[in-house]
Amino acid sequence: MRKNAEARVKTWKVQKLEATVAQEQEVFQSKLAEQQRQIEALTAGLQKVSAQLEMSEPAPHGA
């Protein structure tokens, strides 16, 4: 009888840990997606500035 109770407690603990891991994975994925959006926005901004700089640079003069 005691082994059965211990097994149920262990099963409950494992289930609780699995739920915690699943929740942490969701949080991680959400943060990862947000960071990816930020990277894409920063990349687009850098490309825009780079293009503006290229257009504003004076043409090279022949020597």
C-alpha positions as CSV (number, residue, x, y, z in Angstrom):
1,M,0.0,0.0,0.0
2,R,2.8,2.4,0.9
3,K,4.6,1.8,-2.5
4,N,1.4,2.7,-4.3
5,A,1.2,6.0,-2.5
6,E,4.8,6.8,-3.2
7,A,4.3,5.9,-6.8
8,R,1.3,8.3,-7.0
9,V,3.4,11.1,-5.4
10,K,6.2,10.5,-7.8
11,T,3.8,10.5,-10.7
12,W,2.3,13.8,-9.5
13,K,5.7,15.4,-9.2
14,V,6.7,14.3,-12.7
15,Q,3.5,15.7,-14.1
16,K,4.0,18.9,-12.3
17,L,7.6,19.2,-13.6
18,E,6.5,18.4,-17.1
19,A,3.8,21.1,-16.9
20,T,6.4,23.6,-15.7
21,V,8.8,22.7,-18.5
22,A,6.0,23.1,-21.1
23,Q,5.1,26.5,-19.6
24,E,8.8,27.6,-19.7
25,Q,9.1,26.4,-23.3
26,E,6.1,28.6,-24.2
27,V,7.7,31.6,-22.5
28,F,11.0,30.9,-24.3
29,Q,9.3,30.6,-27.7
30,S,7.4,33.9,-27.1
31,K,10.6,35.8,-26.2
32,L,12.4,34.2,-29.1
33,A,9.7,35.4,-31.5
34,E,9.8,38.9,-30.1
35,Q,13.6,39.1,-30.4
36,Q,13.4,37.8,-34.0
37,R,10.9,40.7,-34.8
38,Q,13.3,43.2,-33.2
39,I,16.3,41.8,-35.2
40,E,14.3,42.1,-38.4
41,A,13.3,45.7,-37.6
42,L,16.8,46.7,-36.8
43,T,18.1,45.0,-39.9
44,A,15.6,46.9,-42.0
45,G,16.6,50.2,-40.3
46,L,20.3,49.5,-41.0
47,Q,19.6,48.7,-44.6
48,K,17.7,51.9,-45.0
49,V,20.5,54.0,-43.4
50,S,23.1,52.2,-45.5
51,A,21.2,53.0,-48.7
52,Q,20.8,56.6,-47.7
53,L,24.6,56.8,-47.0
54,E,25.4,55.3,-50.4
55,M,23.2,57.8,-52.2
56,S,24.7,60.8,-50.3
57,E,28.4,59.8,-50.8
58,P,30.1,61.9,-53.5
59,A,31.0,60.2,-56.7
60,P,34.7,59.1,-56.7
61,H,37.0,61.4,-58.8
62,G,39.4,59.9,-61.3
63,A,43.1,60.5,-60.6
